[in-house]
Amino acid sequence: MSTNDNALRPVSLADIIGLTDTKRRVKMSIDAAKARNESLGHILIDGAKGLGKTTLALSMAHEIGTNLQIGNAATIKSPKELFQVLRDLEPRDVFFIDEIHSLPRTVEEFLFTAMEDFRIVIPMGRTNNIVSVDLEPFTLIGATTHVGKVSPPLRDRFRFKEQLNPYSDDEIHD
């Protein structure tokens, strides 16, 4: 994504055209998480290309007042590639994975403990020893154009699921 692309994107939820019900639900969830001083629950966003999944994630991070790390599932080939990003997240940061349905199974399984317990488990070689690394509480936002390709175990770990629909004629003309 180039800098010019970011300059054209809405920054806050209020700046996004359409998605009225989605923005309302997301705003309520963000406000509740802030009131509890907790990270926002993980969110799966489903919708066709061009409906604003990435823009919604950027706006959510802005509303939360935290950093956003962006990844694409096609470039995350192993748990090792995911480890560095997860380890570097600050409290309540947002980690956005685009096309999350493309994650390899081994990466998904590595992500499960991070999503549920905010820690990662690393097997140590051929022994039965493991190392557990605590993570800061974070919000994972997964975006997909093919929700049916997201494995049920991964899909079940998202607290919120939002489906984006095409814009209405009125929204397009605004």
Beta strands, then each sheet from edge to edge (+ up, - down):
strand 1: 43-46
strand 2: 68-72
strand 3: 94-98
strand 4: 119-123
strand 5: 130-134
strand 6: 139-144
strand 7: 160-163
sheet 1: 2+ 3+ 6+ 1+ 7+
sheet 2: 4+ 5-
end
